[in-house]
Amino acid sequence: MKLDNPRIVTAKHPNMGNQVGVTNGSRDLSDSRYLSSIDIRDDDDREIRTFKTIIHC
């Protein structure tokens, strides 16, 4: 899926933790085409931990 005007938005959800999403120009996380949690979990491998740490920065 190609996005014409991609925008990265972040939010801290009270139940789902830190979220990052990619929208098609919207500033609202609920309009995300791609949504992911960026909280580091114990079962994340080293590559995923590194990726999430970079996003946190």
C-alpha positions as CSV (number, residue, x, y, z in Angstrom):
1,M,0.0,0.0,0.0
2,K,1.5,3.3,-1.1
3,L,0.9,6.4,1.1
4,D,0.7,9.7,-0.6
5,N,1.5,11.9,2.4
6,P,2.9,9.6,5.1
7,R,3.1,11.0,8.6
8,I,4.5,9.3,11.7
9,V,2.4,9.9,14.9
10,T,3.0,8.7,18.4
11,A,0.8,8.4,21.5
12,K,0.8,6.9,25.0
13,H,-2.3,4.8,25.4
14,P,-3.4,4.1,29.0
15,N,-4.0,0.4,28.2
16,M,-1.7,-0.4,25.3
17,G,1.4,1.7,26.3
18,N,3.5,3.7,23.8
19,Q,2.2,3.4,20.2
20,V,3.7,4.6,16.9
21,G,1.6,4.7,13.7
22,V,2.0,5.8,10.1
23,T,-0.9,7.7,8.7
24,N,-1.7,9.1,5.2
25,G,-1.4,12.7,6.3
26,S,-3.6,12.6,9.4
27,R,-2.4,13.7,12.8
28,D,-4.7,11.2,14.6
29,L,-3.4,7.9,15.7
30,S,-6.8,6.2,15.1
31,D,-6.3,6.9,11.3
32,S,-3.1,4.8,11.2
33,R,-2.5,2.4,8.3
34,Y,0.3,0.8,10.3
35,L,0.3,0.7,14.1
36,S,2.8,-0.9,16.5
37,S,3.7,-0.8,20.2
38,I,7.2,0.4,20.9
39,D,7.3,-0.8,24.5
40,I,10.2,-3.2,24.9
41,R,9.0,-6.6,26.2
42,D,11.0,-9.5,27.7
43,D,10.3,-11.8,24.7
44,D,11.6,-9.4,22.1
45,D,14.8,-10.5,20.3
46,R,17.9,-8.3,20.1
47,E,17.0,-6.9,16.6
48,I,13.5,-5.9,17.8
49,R,14.8,-4.3,21.0
50,T,17.3,-2.3,18.9
51,F,14.6,-1.1,16.5
52,K,12.3,-0.1,19.4
53,T,15.2,1.7,21.2
54,I,16.0,3.7,18.1
55,I,12.3,4.8,17.8
56,H,12.3,5.8,21.4
57,C,15.2,8.2,20.8
